Amino acid sequence: MSAPTTAWDRSARAYDRFEGRWHYYGRVAEKLLRPLKLEPDSRVLELAGGTGACTVLLSRRCPVGMVVCVDGSSEMLQIAKKNLEGAGSRNVVFVRGDVAHLSMLVEGPFDFVVCNSAFWQFADLRSVLESVRGALKPGGTLAFNMPQWFRTKRERLAYRKTVEGVLLRHKIDPSKFWAGRRPPAYAALLKRSGFVVTRNTHYWVELREKEREDWKRIPVFAGRPRNYSEVPAKVSVEIRRELEKRRRMPWPKGSAQRRRWRRIVAMSGTARQ
């Protein structure tokens, strides 16, 4: 489930300071957009654009086209607007609202719909995909990405062992915990929503230790981990503390680490009944 809009509002300035210093989400977005056949006059709809890290790249790639950025946070949008004005962009429109109801917010059709670093945050992905398909022209392209938290099977198993150790101390059945945490089957969900997946690949983005520490200070990420919201607060805090203690992804010499991201590109088509 995504964080409440008010949480993103409270985090907007810290989020923007982090991005202004490190340009991390801009680097993530650059590789997301790399395989897209964006044209100078393309019409692009961006979902959950935050403070504009991806928006400015879209604006530059489509200088005589249009970019419409929809976000639920008014504070994020206000900062994004200032950032785009400072970058000299004049072809961006900002809209506040729920991306599951795009037909009420924007006028399509669009050639592309892009979502950088936020797609998994949406609570009702089926509704969002139906909304996106309605906003795209036939054969239009949807592209989104998501972080992959583990680089190897060994890291994934170490993570599970640590989490299960905390759960068992609190007499919580690990099997029930994991059963409620299966990630969405994105390919199947896209197919049911009338999309054809054309690219499902991974790419790497460098993250420095100081960047990670700054990221953890952004309020929306610094509080109770949303990933463990189904267990009592004290348990989720203990899980986080144990993971930090064990440093399940140790930083290599040179204080930089490559983080893996998954990129999915899909073409709109006809939904199967």
Stockholm file with secondary structure:
# STOCKHOLM 1.0

chainA/1-273         MSAPTTAWDRSARAYDRFEGRWHYYGRVAEKLLRPLKLEPDSRVLELAGGTGACTVLLSRRCPVGMVVCVDGSSEMLQIAKKNLEGAGSRNVVFVRGDVAHLSMLVEGPFDFVVCNSAFWQFADLRSVLESVRGALKPGGTLAFNMPQWFRTKRERLAYRKTVEGVLLRHKIDPSKFWAGRRPPAYAALLKRSGFVVTRNTHYWVELREKEREDWKRIPVFAGRPRNYSEVPAKVSVEIRRELEKRRRMPWPKGSAQRRRWRRIVAMSGTARQ
#=GR chainA/1-273 SS CCCCHHHHHHHHHHHHHHHHHHCHHHHHHHHHHTTSCCCTTCEEEEESCTTSTTHHHHHHHSTTSEEEEEESCHHHHHHHHHHHHHTTCCSEEEEESCGGGGGGTCCCCEEEEEECSCGGGCSCHHHHHHHHHHHEEEEEEEEEEEEECCSSHHHHHHHHHHHHHHHHHTTCCHHHHHHTTCCCCHHHHHHHTTEEEEEEEEEEEEEEHHHHHHHTTSHHHHSSCGGGTTSCHHHHHHHHHHHHHHTSSCCCTTSEEEEEEEEEEEEECCCCC
#=GC SS_cons         CCCCHHHHHHHHHHHHHHHHHHCHHHHHHHHHHTTSCCCTTCEEEEESCTTSTTHHHHHHHSTTSEEEEEESCHHHHHHHHHHHHHTTCCSEEEEESCGGGGGGTCCCCEEEEEECSCGGGCSCHHHHHHHHHHHEEEEEEEEEEEEECCSSHHHHHHHHHHHHHHHHHTTCCHHHHHHTTCCCCHHHHHHHTTEEEEEEEEEEEEEEHHHHHHHTTSHHHHSSCGGGTTSCHHHHHHHHHHHHHHTSSCCCTTSEEEEEEEEEEEEECCCCC
//
